[in-house]
Amino acid sequence: MNLVELTERLHAIRDRNDWRQFHSPKNLAMAASVEMSELVEIFQWLTEDQSRQLPAEKLAHAGQEVGDIVLYLLLLCSELGLDMNEVVRSKLADSERRFN
């Protein structure tokens, strides 16, 4: 997954639709949170086993919500001047140090 290319494509959509005015870090964080809530809703009231064996339609819906979350996080990183690859690698290295 080329995050630079994905971010450029997102920026093209944003710019074509004049959405930059709405893409403050605050708004992007809130939008990612809303999408996360939509993902959580898919699993609400399911047992642990049911959550691991989603029917195809629910699995596809979960994938759409995950995609929304990732795209908003890419936009958020862009607005904050963060490199998503570096942020994720740094956090993973921190987790490896703390939990290994």
PATILO-653776 format. One record per atom (N, C-alpha, C): atom name; z negated, y, x negated. Coordinates in nm, 2 decimals. Layout:
BEGIN
{domar: CA, c3: Z, c2: Y, c1: X}
...
END
This chain:
BEGIN
{domar: N, c3: 0.00, c2: -0.12, c1: -0.08}
{domar: CA, c3: 0.00, c2: 0.00, c1: 0.00}
{domar: C, c3: 0.00, c2: 0.12, c1: -0.09}
{domar: N, c3: 0.10, c2: 0.20, c1: -0.08}
{domar: CA, c3: 0.11, c2: 0.33, c1: -0.16}
{domar: C, c3: 0.05, c2: 0.44, c1: -0.08}
{domar: N, c3: -0.07, c2: 0.48, c1: -0.11}
{domar: CA, c3: -0.14, c2: 0.58, c1: -0.04}
{domar: C, c3: -0.08, c2: 0.72, c1: -0.05}
{domar: N, c3: -0.02, c2: 0.75, c1: -0.16}
{domar: CA, c3: 0.05, c2: 0.88, c1: -0.18}
{domar: C, c3: 0.17, c2: 0.88, c1: -0.08}
{domar: N, c3: 0.25, c2: 0.78, c1: -0.07}
{domar: CA, c3: 0.36, c2: 0.78, c1: 0.03}
{domar: C, c3: 0.31, c2: 0.79, c1: 0.17}
{domar: N, c3: 0.21, c2: 0.71, c1: 0.20}
{domar: CA, c3: 0.15, c2: 0.72, c1: 0.34}
{domar: C, c3: 0.10, c2: 0.86, c1: 0.37}
{domar: N, c3: 0.03, c2: 0.92, c1: 0.28}
{domar: CA, c3: -0.02, c2: 1.06, c1: 0.30}
{domar: C, c3: 0.10, c2: 1.15, c1: 0.32}
{domar: N, c3: 0.20, c2: 1.14, c1: 0.24}
{domar: CA, c3: 0.32, c2: 1.23, c1: 0.25}
{domar: C, c3: 0.38, c2: 1.21, c1: 0.39}
{domar: N, c3: 0.39, c2: 1.09, c1: 0.44}
{domar: CA, c3: 0.45, c2: 1.07, c1: 0.57}
{domar: C, c3: 0.36, c2: 1.13, c1: 0.68}
{domar: N, c3: 0.23, c2: 1.11, c1: 0.66}
{domar: CA, c3: 0.13, c2: 1.18, c1: 0.76}
{domar: C, c3: 0.15, c2: 1.33, c1: 0.76}
{domar: N, c3: 0.16, c2: 1.38, c1: 0.64}
{domar: CA, c3: 0.18, c2: 1.53, c1: 0.63}
{domar: C, c3: 0.31, c2: 1.57, c1: 0.70}
{domar: N, c3: 0.41, c2: 1.49, c1: 0.69}
{domar: CA, c3: 0.54, c2: 1.53, c1: 0.75}
{domar: C, c3: 0.52, c2: 1.53, c1: 0.91}
{domar: N, c3: 0.45, c2: 1.43, c1: 0.96}
{domar: CA, c3: 0.42, c2: 1.43, c1: 1.10}
{domar: C, c3: 0.34, c2: 1.55, c1: 1.14}
{domar: N, c3: 0.23, c2: 1.57, c1: 1.06}
{domar: CA, c3: 0.14, c2: 1.69, c1: 1.09}
{domar: C, c3: 0.22, c2: 1.82, c1: 1.09}
{domar: N, c3: 0.31, c2: 1.84, c1: 0.99}
{domar: CA, c3: 0.38, c2: 1.96, c1: 0.97}
{domar: C, c3: 0.48, c2: 1.98, c1: 1.08}
{domar: N, c3: 0.55, c2: 1.87, c1: 1.12}
{domar: CA, c3: 0.65, c2: 1.88, c1: 1.23}
{domar: C, c3: 0.59, c2: 1.92, c1: 1.36}
{domar: N, c3: 0.46, c2: 1.88, c1: 1.38}
{domar: CA, c3: 0.40, c2: 1.91, c1: 1.51}
{domar: C, c3: 0.30, c2: 2.03, c1: 1.50}
{domar: N, c3: 0.30, c2: 2.10, c1: 1.39}
{domar: CA, c3: 0.21, c2: 2.21, c1: 1.37}
{domar: C, c3: 0.06, c2: 2.18, c1: 1.40}
{domar: N, c3: 0.02, c2: 2.06, c1: 1.34}
{domar: CA, c3: -0.12, c2: 2.02, c1: 1.36}
{domar: C, c3: -0.21, c2: 2.06, c1: 1.25}
{domar: N, c3: -0.16, c2: 2.12, c1: 1.14}
{domar: CA, c3: -0.24, c2: 2.15, c1: 1.02}
{domar: C, c3: -0.36, c2: 2.23, c1: 1.07}
{domar: N, c3: -0.34, c2: 2.32, c1: 1.16}
{domar: CA, c3: -0.44, c2: 2.41, c1: 1.20}
{domar: C, c3: -0.56, c2: 2.34, c1: 1.26}
{domar: N, c3: -0.54, c2: 2.22, c1: 1.30}
{domar: CA, c3: -0.65, c2: 2.13, c1: 1.36}
{domar: C, c3: -0.71, c2: 2.04, c1: 1.26}
{domar: N, c3: -0.65, c2: 2.03, c1: 1.14}
{domar: CA, c3: -0.69, c2: 1.92, c1: 1.05}
{domar: C, c3: -0.80, c2: 1.97, c1: 0.95}
{domar: N, c3: -0.90, c2: 2.03, c1: 1.00}
{domar: CA, c3: -1.01, c2: 2.07, c1: 0.91}
{domar: C, c3: -1.09, c2: 1.94, c1: 0.88}
{domar: N, c3: -1.16, c2: 1.94, c1: 0.77}
{domar: CA, c3: -1.24, c2: 1.82, c1: 0.74}
{domar: C, c3: -1.34, c2: 1.78, c1: 0.86}
{domar: N, c3: -1.40, c2: 1.88, c1: 0.92}
{domar: CA, c3: -1.48, c2: 1.85, c1: 1.03}
{domar: C, c3: -1.41, c2: 1.78, c1: 1.14}
{domar: N, c3: -1.29, c2: 1.83, c1: 1.18}
{domar: CA, c3: -1.22, c2: 1.77, c1: 1.29}
{domar: C, c3: -1.16, c2: 1.63, c1: 1.25}
{domar: N, c3: -1.12, c2: 1.61, c1: 1.13}
{domar: CA, c3: -1.07, c2: 1.48, c1: 1.09}
{domar: C, c3: -1.18, c2: 1.38, c1: 1.09}
{domar: N, c3: -1.30, c2: 1.42, c1: 1.04}
{domar: CA, c3: -1.42, c2: 1.33, c1: 1.04}
{domar: C, c3: -1.45, c2: 1.29, c1: 1.18}
{domar: N, c3: -1.45, c2: 1.39, c1: 1.27}
{domar: CA, c3: -1.48, c2: 1.36, c1: 1.41}
{domar: C, c3: -1.38, c2: 1.27, c1: 1.47}
{domar: N, c3: -1.25, c2: 1.29, c1: 1.44}
{domar: CA, c3: -1.14, c2: 1.21, c1: 1.50}
{domar: C, c3: -1.16, c2: 1.06, c1: 1.45}
{domar: N, c3: -1.19, c2: 1.05, c1: 1.32}
{domar: CA, c3: -1.21, c2: 0.91, c1: 1.26}
{domar: C, c3: -1.33, c2: 0.84, c1: 1.33}
{domar: N, c3: -1.43, c2: 0.92, c1: 1.36}
{domar: CA, c3: -1.55, c2: 0.86, c1: 1.43}
{domar: C, c3: -1.51, c2: 0.82, c1: 1.57}
{domar: N, c3: -1.43, c2: 0.90, c1: 1.64}
{domar: CA, c3: -1.38, c2: 0.86, c1: 1.78}
{domar: C, c3: -1.30, c2: 0.73, c1: 1.77}
{domar: N, c3: -1.22, c2: 0.72, c1: 1.67}
{domar: CA, c3: -1.14, c2: 0.60, c1: 1.66}
{domar: C, c3: -1.22, c2: 0.48, c1: 1.63}
{domar: N, c3: -1.33, c2: 0.50, c1: 1.55}
{domar: CA, c3: -1.42, c2: 0.39, c1: 1.51}
{domar: C, c3: -1.49, c2: 0.35, c1: 1.64}
{domar: N, c3: -1.53, c2: 0.44, c1: 1.73}
{domar: CA, c3: -1.59, c2: 0.41, c1: 1.86}
{domar: C, c3: -1.50, c2: 0.32, c1: 1.94}
{domar: N, c3: -1.37, c2: 0.36, c1: 1.94}
{domar: CA, c3: -1.27, c2: 0.28, c1: 2.01}
{domar: C, c3: -1.26, c2: 0.13, c1: 1.96}
{domar: N, c3: -1.27, c2: 0.12, c1: 1.83}
{domar: CA, c3: -1.28, c2: -0.01, c1: 1.77}
{domar: C, c3: -1.40, c2: -0.09, c1: 1.81}
{domar: N, c3: -1.52, c2: -0.02, c1: 1.80}
{domar: CA, c3: -1.64, c2: -0.09, c1: 1.84}
{domar: C, c3: -1.64, c2: -0.13, c1: 1.99}
{domar: N, c3: -1.57, c2: -0.06, c1: 2.07}
{domar: CA, c3: -1.56, c2: -0.09, c1: 2.21}
{domar: C, c3: -1.49, c2: -0.23, c1: 2.23}
{domar: N, c3: -1.40, c2: -0.26, c1: 2.15}
{domar: CA, c3: -1.33, c2: -0.39, c1: 2.16}
{domar: C, c3: -1.43, c2: -0.50, c1: 2.15}
{domar: N, c3: -1.53, c2: -0.49, c1: 2.06}
{domar: CA, c3: -1.63, c2: -0.59, c1: 2.03}
{domar: C, c3: -1.75, c2: -0.59, c1: 2.12}
{domar: N, c3: -1.76, c2: -0.48, c1: 2.20}
{domar: CA, c3: -1.88, c2: -0.47, c1: 2.28}
{domar: C, c3: -1.90, c2: -0.58, c1: 2.37}
{domar: N, c3: -2.02, c2: -0.64, c1: 2.37}
{domar: CA, c3: -2.06, c2: -0.75, c1: 2.46}
{domar: C, c3: -2.01, c2: -0.89, c1: 2.42}
{domar: N, c3: -1.93, c2: -0.89, c1: 2.31}
{domar: CA, c3: -1.88, c2: -1.02, c1: 2.27}
{domar: C, c3: -1.99, c2: -1.09, c1: 2.18}
{domar: N, c3: -1.99, c2: -1.22, c1: 2.18}
{domar: CA, c3: -2.08, c2: -1.30, c1: 2.10}
{domar: C, c3: -2.02, c2: -1.29, c1: 1.95}
{domar: N, c3: -2.10, c2: -1.33, c1: 1.86}
{domar: CA, c3: -2.05, c2: -1.33, c1: 1.72}
{domar: C, c3: -1.93, c2: -1.42, c1: 1.71}
{domar: N, c3: -1.93, c2: -1.54, c1: 1.77}
{domar: CA, c3: -1.81, c2: -1.63, c1: 1.76}
{domar: C, c3: -1.69, c2: -1.56, c1: 1.83}
{domar: N, c3: -1.71, c2: -1.50, c1: 1.95}
{domar: CA, c3: -1.60, c2: -1.44, c1: 2.02}
{domar: C, c3: -1.54, c2: -1.33, c1: 1.94}
{domar: N, c3: -1.63, c2: -1.25, c1: 1.86}
{domar: CA, c3: -1.58, c2: -1.14, c1: 1.78}
{domar: C, c3: -1.49, c2: -1.19, c1: 1.67}
{domar: N, c3: -1.51, c2: -1.32, c1: 1.63}
{domar: CA, c3: -1.42, c2: -1.38, c1: 1.52}
{domar: C, c3: -1.30, c2: -1.44, c1: 1.57}
{domar: N, c3: -1.29, c2: -1.46, c1: 1.70}
{domar: CA, c3: -1.17, c2: -1.53, c1: 1.76}
{domar: C, c3: -1.11, c2: -1.44, c1: 1.88}
{domar: N, c3: -1.07, c2: -1.32, c1: 1.84}
{domar: CA, c3: -1.01, c2: -1.24, c1: 1.94}
{domar: C, c3: -0.88, c2: -1.29, c1: 1.99}
{domar: N, c3: -0.86, c2: -1.28, c1: 2.12}
{domar: CA, c3: -0.72, c2: -1.31, c1: 2.17}
{domar: C, c3: -0.62, c2: -1.22, c1: 2.11}
{domar: N, c3: -0.50, c2: -1.26, c1: 2.11}
{domar: CA, c3: -0.39, c2: -1.19, c1: 2.04}
{domar: C, c3: -0.38, c2: -1.04, c1: 2.08}
{domar: N, c3: -0.40, c2: -1.01, c1: 2.21}
{domar: CA, c3: -0.39, c2: -0.88, c1: 2.26}
{domar: C, c3: -0.50, c2: -0.79, c1: 2.21}
{domar: N, c3: -0.62, c2: -0.84, c1: 2.21}
{domar: CA, c3: -0.74, c2: -0.77, c1: 2.15}
{domar: C, c3: -0.73, c2: -0.75, c1: 2.00}
{domar: N, c3: -0.68, c2: -0.85, c1: 1.94}
{domar: CA, c3: -0.66, c2: -0.84, c1: 1.79}
{domar: C, c3: -0.56, c2: -0.73, c1: 1.76}
{domar: N, c3: -0.45, c2: -0.73, c1: 1.83}
{domar: CA, c3: -0.35, c2: -0.62, c1: 1.81}
{domar: C, c3: -0.41, c2: -0.49, c1: 1.83}
{domar: N, c3: -0.49, c2: -0.47, c1: 1.94}
{domar: CA, c3: -0.56, c2: -0.35, c1: 1.97}
{domar: C, c3: -0.65, c2: -0.31, c1: 1.86}
{domar: N, c3: -0.73, c2: -0.41, c1: 1.81}
{domar: CA, c3: -0.82, c2: -0.38, c1: 1.69}
{domar: C, c3: -0.74, c2: -0.33, c1: 1.57}
{domar: N, c3: -0.62, c2: -0.39, c1: 1.55}
{domar: CA, c3: -0.54, c2: -0.35, c1: 1.44}
{domar: C, c3: -0.49, c2: -0.20, c1: 1.45}
{domar: N, c3: -0.46, c2: -0.17, c1: 1.57}
{domar: CA, c3: -0.42, c2: -0.03, c1: 1.60}
{domar: C, c3: -0.53, c2: 0.07, c1: 1.57}
{domar: N, c3: -0.65, c2: 0.03, c1: 1.61}
{domar: CA, c3: -0.76, c2: 0.12, c1: 1.59}
{domar: C, c3: -0.80, c2: 0.13, c1: 1.44}
{domar: N, c3: -0.79, c2: 0.02, c1: 1.37}
{domar: CA, c3: -0.81, c2: 0.02, c1: 1.22}
{domar: C, c3: -0.71, c2: 0.11, c1: 1.16}
{domar: N, c3: -0.59, c2: 0.10, c1: 1.20}
{domar: CA, c3: -0.48, c2: 0.19, c1: 1.15}
{domar: C, c3: -0.51, c2: 0.33, c1: 1.17}
{domar: N, c3: -0.55, c2: 0.37, c1: 1.29}
{domar: CA, c3: -0.59, c2: 0.51, c1: 1.32}
{domar: C, c3: -0.70, c2: 0.56, c1: 1.23}
{domar: N, c3: -0.80, c2: 0.47, c1: 1.21}
{domar: CA, c3: -0.92, c2: 0.51, c1: 1.13}
{domar: C, c3: -0.87, c2: 0.54, c1: 0.98}
{domar: N, c3: -0.79, c2: 0.45, c1: 0.93}
{domar: CA, c3: -0.74, c2: 0.46, c1: 0.79}
{domar: C, c3: -0.66, c2: 0.59, c1: 0.78}
{domar: N, c3: -0.57, c2: 0.61, c1: 0.87}
{domar: CA, c3: -0.48, c2: 0.73, c1: 0.86}
{domar: C, c3: -0.57, c2: 0.86, c1: 0.87}
{domar: N, c3: -0.67, c2: 0.87, c1: 0.96}
{domar: CA, c3: -0.75, c2: 0.98, c1: 0.96}
{domar: C, c3: -0.83, c2: 1.00, c1: 0.83}
{domar: N, c3: -0.87, c2: 0.89, c1: 0.77}
{domar: CA, c3: -0.94, c2: 0.90, c1: 0.64}
{domar: C, c3: -0.85, c2: 0.95, c1: 0.53}
{domar: N, c3: -0.73, c2: 0.90, c1: 0.53}
{domar: CA, c3: -0.63, c2: 0.95, c1: 0.44}
{domar: C, c3: -0.61, c2: 1.10, c1: 0.45}
{domar: N, c3: -0.60, c2: 1.15, c1: 0.57}
{domar: CA, c3: -0.59, c2: 1.30, c1: 0.60}
{domar: C, c3: -0.71, c2: 1.37, c1: 0.55}
{domar: N, c3: -0.83, c2: 1.31, c1: 0.58}
{domar: CA, c3: -0.95, c2: 1.37, c1: 0.54}
{domar: C, c3: -0.96, c2: 1.38, c1: 0.38}
{domar: N, c3: -0.93, c2: 1.28, c1: 0.32}
{domar: CA, c3: -0.93, c2: 1.28, c1: 0.17}
{domar: C, c3: -0.83, c2: 1.39, c1: 0.12}
{domar: N, c3: -0.72, c2: 1.40, c1: 0.18}
{domar: CA, c3: -0.62, c2: 1.50, c1: 0.14}
{domar: C, c3: -0.68, c2: 1.64, c1: 0.16}
{domar: N, c3: -0.74, c2: 1.67, c1: 0.27}
{domar: CA, c3: -0.80, c2: 1.80, c1: 0.30}
{domar: C, c3: -0.91, c2: 1.83, c1: 0.20}
{domar: N, c3: -0.99, c2: 1.73, c1: 0.16}
{domar: CA, c3: -1.10, c2: 1.75, c1: 0.07}
{domar: C, c3: -1.06, c2: 1.75, c1: -0.08}
{domar: N, c3: -0.94, c2: 1.71, c1: -0.10}
{domar: CA, c3: -0.89, c2: 1.70, c1: -0.24}
{domar: C, c3: -0.95, c2: 1.57, c1: -0.31}
{domar: N, c3: -0.98, c2: 1.47, c1: -0.23}
{domar: CA, c3: -1.03, c2: 1.35, c1: -0.29}
{domar: C, c3: -0.91, c2: 1.25, c1: -0.30}
{domar: N, c3: -0.92, c2: 1.17, c1: -0.40}
{domar: CA, c3: -0.82, c2: 1.06, c1: -0.42}
{domar: C, c3: -0.88, c2: 0.93, c1: -0.36}
{domar: N, c3: -0.82, c2: 0.88, c1: -0.25}
{domar: CA, c3: -0.87, c2: 0.77, c1: -0.18}
{domar: C, c3: -0.88, c2: 0.65, c1: -0.27}
{domar: N, c3: -0.78, c2: 0.62, c1: -0.36}
{domar: CA, c3: -0.80, c2: 0.51, c1: -0.45}
{domar: C, c3: -0.92, c2: 0.52, c1: -0.54}
{domar: N, c3: -0.94, c2: 0.64, c1: -0.59}
{domar: CA, c3: -1.06, c2: 0.66, c1: -0.68}
{domar: C, c3: -1.19, c2: 0.65, c1: -0.60}
{domar: N, c3: -1.19, c2: 0.71, c1: -0.48}
{domar: CA, c3: -1.32, c2: 0.70, c1: -0.40}
{domar: C, c3: -1.35, c2: 0.56, c1: -0.37}
{domar: N, c3: -1.25, c2: 0.48, c1: -0.33}
{domar: CA, c3: -1.28, c2: 0.34, c1: -0.29}
{domar: C, c3: -1.32, c2: 0.26, c1: -0.42}
{domar: N, c3: -1.24, c2: 0.28, c1: -0.53}
{domar: CA, c3: -1.28, c2: 0.20, c1: -0.65}
{domar: C, c3: -1.42, c2: 0.24, c1: -0.70}
{domar: N, c3: -1.45, c2: 0.36, c1: -0.70}
{domar: CA, c3: -1.58, c2: 0.41, c1: -0.74}
{domar: C, c3: -1.69, c2: 0.35, c1: -0.65}
{domar: N, c3: -1.67, c2: 0.35, c1: -0.52}
{domar: CA, c3: -1.77, c2: 0.29, c1: -0.43}
{domar: C, c3: -1.79, c2: 0.14, c1: -0.45}
{domar: N, c3: -1.67, c2: 0.07, c1: -0.47}
{domar: CA, c3: -1.68, c2: -0.07, c1: -0.49}
{domar: C, c3: -1.75, c2: -0.11, c1: -0.62}
{domar: N, c3: -1.72, c2: -0.03, c1: -0.73}
{domar: CA, c3: -1.79, c2: -0.05, c1: -0.86}
{domar: C, c3: -1.94, c2: -0.03, c1: -0.84}
{domar: N, c3: -1.98, c2: 0.07, c1: -0.76}
{domar: CA, c3: -2.12, c2: 0.10, c1: -0.74}
{domar: C, c3: -2.18, c2: -0.02, c1: -0.66}
{domar: N, c3: -2.11, c2: -0.07, c1: -0.56}
{domar: CA, c3: -2.17, c2: -0.19, c1: -0.49}
{domar: C, c3: -2.18, c2: -0.31, c1: -0.58}
{domar: N, c3: -2.08, c2: -0.33, c1: -0.67}
{domar: CA, c3: -2.09, c2: -0.44, c1: -0.76}
{domar: C, c3: -2.21, c2: -0.43, c1: -0.85}
{domar: N, c3: -2.24, c2: -0.31, c1: -0.90}
{domar: CA, c3: -2.36, c2: -0.29, c1: -0.98}
{domar: C, c3: -2.49, c2: -0.31, c1: -0.90}
{domar: N, c3: -2.49, c2: -0.26, c1: -0.78}
{domar: CA, c3: -2.61, c2: -0.27, c1: -0.70}
{domar: C, c3: -2.64, c2: -0.41, c1: -0.65}
{domar: N, c3: -2.54, c2: -0.48, c1: -0.61}
{domar: CA, c3: -2.56, c2: -0.61, c1: -0.54}
{domar: C, c3: -2.52, c2: -0.73, c1: -0.61}
{domar: N, c3: -2.49, c2: -0.72, c1: -0.74}
{domar: CA, c3: -2.46, c2: -0.85, c1: -0.82}
{domar: C, c3: -2.57, c2: -0.88, c1: -0.91}
END
